[in-house]
Amino acid sequence: MEKNSKIYVAGHRGLVGSAIWKQLTELGYTNVIGRTSKELNLMDGVATHQFFEEEKPEYVYLAAAYVGGIMANNTYRADFIYNNLQIQQNVIYNAYQHKVKKLLFLGSTCIYPKDAHQPINENELLTDTLEYTNEPYAVAKIAGIKLCESFNIQYGTNFISVMPTNLYGPNDNFDLEKSHVLPAMIRKIHLAKALMNNDWVAVKQDLNTRPIEDISGDSPNAEIEKTLAKYGVFKDRVELWGTGKPMREFLWSEEMAEACIYIMERVDFVDLAGTEKEIRNTHINIGTGKDITIKGLSELISIQVGYEGTILFDSSKPDGTMRKLVDVSKINQLGWKHQIEIEEGVDKMYKWYMANL
């Protein structure tokens, strides 16, 4: 990429997209463009085509997606598969049609089988059954990988797929129903600490910034407590889904952005395709190669937040995949490696959360 190349970041307000945008501008790229979902609905094929026709981006980061945690994935199954398929096919097809020089598609490590060998190598794709709770989302992301791969094989495009592990960082989603595990846990433990200390100023400040359902800081205290209880937040405890035994790997979102830019600048599809007759599994895992139990994560966050209450796990709720550690040898061999460990990341994350209330 040249410093004046036109670069489109789809999903530039999201967790990864905003980090990519920030780093591109800091690196001196002067022609970075984006559209909010209100300005451009990527599920609309006509609108997406018109955007590519008018803007003619040379490089595309496809970070736009319909995402959420285990509760949202299991509840809104049709939305997760349909919305993501629509977004992907519209952007990838228009990138081909308008001769985009290079596209980077962001998937998810949930594409791998529930019982994949650990750590999960890229070649584990499509070798066994997916985890049920996020199967629709995973199928959509697998389709995106194969869409990129197939256009490359048939039409000679340069579309690369990357599979980030669980991400967290600035501009994360803290919605207690739809967010991922780490930001949801930070918010729940923060609110539980405030309730335990009878610090209603902190509770109301939080809810004024991020209302829950129709409850804000202006709502009666009793209504606030009733609503928070639905999400496992009480004065004397926090209740979390599952057993706490599953292990998860976490990557700071700004490091994910760094890896994406690194790949866009230095890696092409031809470097990944190999010499075999059958070209497959050309995607790249991006992660740390290290994991922590959900229970261990809750303890780490409690220490950072200063919460001394009880944390309980509801084993009647699903755990999801028990372990999902990715093999990062491919990205390491390509020359990129993470720097921020989970302890530092949780510290940075809580400080960001508090600074943005």
C-alpha positions in Angstrom: 0.0 0.0 0.0 1.2 3.5 -0.8 0.6 6.3 1.8 -2.0 7.9 -0.5 -3.7 4.7 -1.6 -7.5 4.8 -1.1 -8.2 2.4 1.8 -11.8 1.4 2.8 -12.2 0.1 6.4 -15.7 -1.5 6.5 -16.8 -1.4 10.1 -14.5 1.5 11.1 -16.5 2.2 14.2 -16.3 -1.3 15.6 -13.7 -2.9 17.9 -11.2 -3.9 15.3 -12.2 -1.5 12.5 -11.6 1.5 14.8 -8.2 0.2 15.8 -7.2 -0.4 12.1 -8.4 3.2 11.2 -6.5 4.7 14.1 -3.2 2.9 13.3 -3.5 3.6 9.5 -3.8 7.3 10.2 -1.0 7.2 12.7 1.2 5.4 10.2 0.7 8.3 7.7 -2.0 6.8 5.4 -3.8 9.8 4.2 -6.7 8.4 2.2 -8.6 6.2 4.6 -12.4 6.1 4.1 -15.3 4.6 6.1 -19.1 4.7 6.3 -21.3 4.1 9.3 -24.1 1.6 9.0 -26.5 4.4 8.8 -24.6 5.9 5.9 -24.1 2.6 4.1 -26.0 -0.6 4.8 -23.7 -3.3 3.6 -26.5 -5.8 3.6 -27.9 -3.8 0.7 -26.3 -5.0 -2.5 -27.3 -2.1 -4.6 -26.1 0.5 -2.1 -22.8 -1.4 -1.7 -22.3 -1.5 -5.4 -22.9 2.2 -5.7 -20.4 2.9 -3.0 -17.7 0.9 -4.7 -18.6 2.5 -8.0 -18.3 6.0 -6.7 -15.3 5.6 -4.3 -13.2 3.0 -6.1 -11.2 1.8 -3.1 -7.8 0.2 -3.8 -7.6 -1.8 -0.5 -10.4 -3.1 1.7 -10.4 -4.2 5.3 -13.6 -6.1 5.9 -14.1 -5.7 9.6 -17.8 -5.1 9.4 -19.9 -7.9 11.0 -22.9 -8.8 13.2 -21.3 -10.0 16.4 -22.0 -10.9 20.0 -21.3 -13.3 22.8 -22.6 -16.8 23.6 -26.1 -15.6 24.7 -26.6 -13.5 21.6 -25.2 -16.1 19.3 -27.5 -18.8 20.6 -30.6 -16.5 20.7 -30.4 -14.6 17.4 -29.2 -17.6 15.3 -31.0 -16.5 12.0 -29.7 -12.9 12.4 -26.1 -14.1 12.8 -26.0 -16.3 9.7 -28.1 -14.1 7.4 -26.7 -10.7 8.2 -23.1 -11.9 8.0 -23.6 -13.7 4.8 -25.1 -10.6 3.2 -22.4 -8.3 4.4 -19.6 -10.6 3.2 -20.9 -11.5 -0.2 -21.7 -7.8 -1.0 -18.3 -6.5 0.0 -16.2 -9.4 -1.4 -18.1 -9.5 -4.7 -17.9 -5.8 -5.2 -14.2 -5.9 -4.4 -13.7 -8.4 -7.2 -16.0 -6.5 -9.6 -14.3 -3.2 -9.0 -10.7 -4.6 -9.1 -9.7 -3.9 -5.6 -5.9 -4.7 -5.3 -6.2 -6.4 -2.0 -8.9 -7.3 0.6 -8.4 -8.5 4.1 -11.4 -10.5 5.6 -11.7 -10.8 9.3 -13.3 -14.1 10.5 -13.3 -15.7 13.9 -11.7 -18.8 15.5 -15.2 -20.1 16.2 -14.9 -21.5 12.6 -13.1 -24.5 14.1 -14.7 -27.8 15.2 -15.8 -28.0 18.8 -13.3 -30.8 19.5 -10.5 -29.6 17.4 -6.9 -30.5 18.4 -5.3 -27.9 20.6 -3.7 -25.6 19.8 -5.9 -25.3 16.7 -4.0 -25.3 13.4 -5.5 -23.8 10.3 -5.8 -27.3 8.8 -8.5 -28.2 11.4 -11.1 -26.3 9.4 -14.1 -28.4 8.3 -12.7 -31.6 10.0 -15.5 -32.1 12.5 -18.8 -30.7 14.1 -19.0 -27.0 15.1 -20.0 -25.9 18.6 -23.8 -25.6 18.6 -24.3 -22.2 20.2 -22.3 -20.2 17.6 -22.8 -22.6 14.6 -24.7 -20.1 12.4 -22.1 -17.4 12.9 -19.3 -19.9 12.3 -20.9 -21.1 9.1 -21.1 -17.6 7.8 -17.5 -16.9 8.5 -16.4 -20.2 6.9 -18.4 -19.1 3.8 -16.4 -15.8 3.8 -13.1 -17.7 3.9 -14.2 -19.9 1.0 -15.6 -16.9 -0.9 -12.2 -15.2 -0.7 -10.3 -18.4 -1.5 -12.5 -19.2 -4.4 -12.3 -15.8 -6.0 -8.5 -16.0 -5.7 -8.4 -19.4 -7.4 -10.8 -18.6 -10.2 -10.2 -14.9 -10.8 -6.7 -14.3 -9.5 -7.8 -11.8 -6.8 -5.6 -11.1 -3.7 -8.1 -11.6 -0.9 -6.7 -12.8 2.4 -8.6 -14.2 5.4 -7.5 -13.8 9.0 -9.0 -15.5 12.0 -8.6 -13.5 15.2 -9.0 -15.1 18.6 -11.2 -13.5 21.2 -10.6 -9.7 21.0 -11.0 -6.9 23.5 -10.0 -3.3 23.7 -11.0 0.3 23.1 -14.5 0.8 21.6 -15.6 -2.6 22.7 -19.3 -3.5 23.2 -20.4 -3.6 26.8 -24.0 -4.5 26.3 -24.8 -7.1 28.9 -26.9 -9.2 26.5 -24.9 -9.0 23.3 -21.2 -8.3 24.3 -18.4 -10.8 24.4 -17.3 -12.4 27.7 -14.4 -10.1 28.8 -16.1 -6.7 28.4 -19.4 -8.1 29.8 -17.5 -9.4 32.8 -15.7 -6.1 33.4 -19.0 -4.3 33.4 -20.8 -6.8 35.6 -18.0 -6.8 38.2 -17.7 -3.0 38.1 -21.5 -2.6 38.7 -21.5 -5.3 41.5 -18.7 -3.5 43.3 -20.7 -0.2 43.1 -23.9 -1.9 44.4 -21.9 -3.6 47.2 -20.5 -0.2 48.2 -24.0 1.4 47.9 -22.3 3.8 45.4 -25.4 4.8 43.4 -23.5 7.7 41.8 -21.3 5.1 40.0 -24.2 2.9 39.1 -26.2 5.7 37.6 -23.2 7.1 35.8 -22.7 3.8 34.2 -26.3 3.4 33.1 -26.5 6.9 31.8 -23.6 6.2 29.5 -24.8 2.7 28.5 -28.5 2.1 29.3 -29.7 -1.5 29.8 -33.0 -2.2 28.1 -35.1 0.9 29.0 -33.2 1.4 32.3 -31.0 4.5 32.7 -29.5 6.3 35.6 -32.7 8.2 36.0 -34.7 5.1 36.7 -35.7 4.2 40.3 -33.1 2.3 42.3 -35.5 -0.7 42.7 -36.0 -0.9 38.9 -32.2 -0.7 38.4 -31.5 -3.5 40.8 -34.3 -5.7 39.3 -32.9 -5.2 35.8 -29.2 -5.8 36.8 -30.3 -9.0 38.6 -31.6 -10.4 35.2 -28.0 -10.2 34.1 -26.4 -11.7 37.2 -25.4 -8.5 39.0 -26.4 -8.3 42.7 -25.3 -6.4 45.8 -23.6 -9.5 47.2 -22.6 -11.5 44.1 -22.0 -11.8 40.4 -23.5 -14.7 38.5 -21.8 -15.8 35.3 -22.8 -18.3 32.6 -21.4 -21.9 32.6 -19.0 -23.7 34.9 -16.0 -21.3 34.6 -13.9 -24.2 33.4 -13.7 -23.3 29.6 -10.4 -21.8 28.5 -10.2 -18.8 26.3 -7.4 -16.9 24.5 -7.6 -13.1 24.4 -5.9 -10.6 22.1 -5.8 -6.8 22.5 -7.7 -5.3 19.6 -4.9 -2.8 18.7 -2.5 -5.6 18.3 -5.0 -7.3 16.0 -5.1 -4.1 14.0 -1.3 -4.1 13.9 -1.3 -7.7 12.6 -3.9 -6.8 9.9 -1.8 -3.9 8.6 1.3 -6.0 8.7 -0.3 -8.7 6.6 -1.9 -6.2 4.2 1.5 -4.6 3.6 3.7 -7.7 3.4 1.7 -10.9 2.6 -0.1 -11.9 -0.6 -2.4 -14.9 -1.4 0.4 -16.4 -3.5 2.5 -16.6 -0.4 -0.2 -18.7 1.3 -1.4 -20.9 -1.5 1.5 -23.4 -1.6 2.2 -25.7 -4.5 -0.5 -28.4 -3.9 -3.1 -29.0 -6.6 -5.9 -28.5 -4.0 -5.6 -25.0 -2.5 -7.3 -24.7 0.9 -6.9 -23.4 4.4 -5.0 -20.4 3.3 -6.4 -18.3 6.2 -4.2 -17.1 9.0 -4.8 -17.5 12.8 -4.0 -14.4 14.8 -3.7 -14.7 18.6 -1.3 -15.0 21.5 -1.0 -18.8 21.7 -1.9 -18.5 25.5 -5.2 -19.0 27.3 -6.9 -18.6 30.7 -10.0 -20.2 32.3 -13.1 -18.1 32.5 -12.9 -18.5 36.2 -9.3 -17.3 36.2 -10.3 -14.3 34.0 -13.1 -13.4 36.5 -10.5 -13.4 39.3 -8.1 -11.3 37.3 -10.8 -8.7 36.6 -12.0 -8.7 40.2 -8.5 -7.8 41.3 -8.2 -5.0 38.8 -11.7 -3.6 39.6 -11.1 -4.0 43.4 -14.2 -6.2 43.8 -14.2 -8.4 46.9 -17.7 -10.0 46.6 -18.6 -13.5 45.5 -18.6 -14.8 41.9 -20.8 -17.7 41.1 -21.1 -19.8 38.0 -24.5 -21.1 36.7 -23.7 -24.6 35.4 -27.2 -24.8 33.9 -26.1 -22.3 31.2 -23.9 -23.5 28.3 -20.2 -23.3 28.5 -19.6 -23.2 24.7 -16.4 -24.8 23.4 -14.3 -26.0 26.4 -11.0 -24.8 24.9 -10.2 -22.7 21.8 -6.5 -22.0 21.7 -5.1 -21.3 18.3 -1.8 -22.3 16.8 -0.1 -19.0 15.9 3.0 -20.5 14.2 1.9 -19.4 10.7 1.6 -15.7 11.7 4.8 -15.9 13.8 6.7 -17.4 10.8 5.4 -14.5 8.7 7.1 -12.1 11.1 4.4 -10.9 13.5 4.0 -11.7 17.2 1.9 -10.3 20.0 3.3 -8.2 22.9 0.5 -7.5 25.3 -0.3 -10.2 27.8 -3.8 -10.6 29.4 -2.8 -9.1 32.8 -1.7 -5.8 31.1 -4.6 -5.9 28.7 -7.3 -6.2 31.5 -5.6 -3.3 33.2 -5.7 -1.2 30.0 -9.3 -2.3 29.3 -10.7 -1.3 32.7 -8.9 2.0 32.6 -10.4 2.7 29.2 -13.9 1.7 30.4 -13.7 4.1 33.4 -12.3 6.9 31.2 -15.3 6.6 28.9 -18.2 6.6 31.3 
